[in-house]
């Protein structure tokens, strides 16, 4: 792993994926059931289509949150201070970079870069 914060993000990514995997299976099952029911009884489409739409949007949001934590495993430039309360942050990327520098390395990063040239 790249750093300790990356390990923490990987753990959070895994926990979120395991917690919400059922939602993707429910979405798939309801979608297939909606296709079958709509094929057999076309007037039921007005019930199945909104249910599938709501589940699909919910799955999309859950997938985006899970992927966000997964992207932060190897990319410290996407990490924000306070994302994980128990994770050490080596790089901080603020949500609005207009008033703060984009990259603020932790103190340990300065020590490591100073040792490289010697």
C-alpha positions as CSV (number, residue, x, y, z in Angstrom):
1,X,0.0,0.0,0.0
2,X,1.1,3.5,-0.7
3,X,0.8,4.8,2.9
4,X,-1.1,4.2,6.2
5,X,-4.0,6.5,5.1
6,X,-4.3,4.4,1.9
7,X,-4.8,1.3,4.1
8,X,-7.5,3.0,6.1
9,X,-9.3,4.1,2.9
10,X,-9.0,0.5,1.6
11,X,-10.6,-0.8,4.8
12,X,-13.4,1.7,4.6
13,X,-13.9,1.0,0.9
14,X,-14.2,-2.8,1.6
15,X,-16.6,-2.2,4.5
16,X,-18.9,0.0,2.4
17,X,-18.8,-2.5,-0.4
18,X,-19.7,-5.4,1.9
19,X,-22.4,-3.4,3.6
20,X,-24.2,-2.3,0.4
21,X,-23.7,-5.3,-1.9
22,X,-27.2,-6.5,-1.2
23,X,-28.6,-3.3,-2.8
24,X,-27.1,-4.2,-6.2
25,X,-28.6,-7.7,-6.0
26,X,-32.0,-6.4,-5.1
27,X,-31.8,-3.9,-7.9
28,X,-31.0,-6.7,-10.4
29,X,-33.7,-9.0,-9.1
30,X,-36.4,-6.3,-9.2
31,X,-35.3,-5.3,-12.7
32,X,-35.6,-8.8,-13.9
33,X,-38.9,-9.3,-12.1
34,X,-40.1,-6.0,-13.7
35,X,-39.3,-7.2,-17.2
36,X,-41.1,-10.5,-16.6
37,X,-44.1,-8.9,-15.0
38,X,-44.3,-6.2,-17.7
39,X,-44.0,-8.8,-20.4
40,X,-46.8,-10.9,-18.9
41,X,-49.0,-8.0,-17.7
42,X,-48.2,-4.8,-19.6
43,X,-50.5,-2.7,-17.4
44,X,-48.2,-3.3,-14.4
45,X,-45.4,-1.4,-16.0
46,X,-46.5,1.8,-14.2
47,X,-45.7,0.1,-10.9
48,X,-42.5,-1.7,-11.8
49,X,-40.8,1.1,-13.7
50,X,-40.7,3.6,-10.9
51,X,-39.5,0.9,-8.4
52,X,-36.7,0.0,-10.7
53,X,-35.8,3.6,-11.3
54,X,-35.6,4.4,-7.6
55,X,-33.5,1.3,-6.9
56,X,-31.2,2.1,-9.9
57,X,-30.6,5.7,-8.7
58,X,-30.0,4.4,-5.2
59,X,-27.5,1.8,-6.4
60,X,-25.8,4.5,-8.5
61,X,-25.3,6.8,-5.5
62,X,-24.1,3.9,-3.3
63,X,-21.6,2.8,-6.1
64,X,-20.3,6.4,-6.4
65,X,-19.7,6.6,-2.6
66,X,-17.9,3.2,-2.6
67,X,-15.9,4.2,-5.6
68,X,-14.9,7.5,-4.1
69,X,-13.3,5.7,-1.1
70,X,-11.7,3.3,-3.5
71,X,-10.1,6.1,-5.5
72,X,-8.6,7.6,-2.4
73,X,-6.7,4.4,-1.7
74,X,-3.9,5.2,-4.2
75,X,-4.6,8.9,-4.9
76,X,-3.8,11.1,-2.0
77,X,-4.6,14.2,-4.0
78,X,-8.3,13.3,-3.7
79,X,-8.2,13.0,0.1
80,X,-9.7,15.6,2.3
81,X,-8.9,16.2,6.0
82,X,-11.6,14.6,8.0
83,X,-12.8,12.0,5.5
84,X,-11.7,9.3,7.9
85,X,-11.4,10.1,11.5
86,X,-8.9,7.3,12.3
87,X,-6.7,7.7,9.2
88,X,-3.5,9.6,9.1
89,X,-3.6,12.1,6.3
90,X,-0.4,12.5,4.3
91,X,-1.8,14.9,1.7
92,X,-4.8,17.1,2.0
93,X,-6.9,18.3,-1.0
94,X,-9.5,20.8,0.1
95,X,-13.0,20.8,-1.2
96,X,-12.6,24.3,-2.5
97,X,-9.1,25.1,-3.5
98,X,-9.6,28.8,-4.2
99,X,-8.5,29.9,-0.8
100,X,-6.1,27.1,0.3
101,X,-3.2,25.6,-1.7
102,X,-4.2,22.4,-3.5
103,X,-1.6,20.2,-1.9
104,X,-0.5,20.5,1.7
105,X,2.0,17.7,2.5
106,X,2.2,16.5,6.1
107,X,5.3,17.2,8.1
108,X,6.6,13.6,7.5
109,X,6.6,14.3,3.7
110,X,9.0,17.2,4.2
111,X,11.3,15.0,6.3
112,X,11.3,12.2,3.6
113,X,12.0,14.7,0.8
114,X,14.9,16.2,2.7
115,X,16.5,12.7,3.1
116,X,16.3,11.9,-0.6
117,X,19.2,14.2,-1.7
118,X,21.6,13.1,1.0
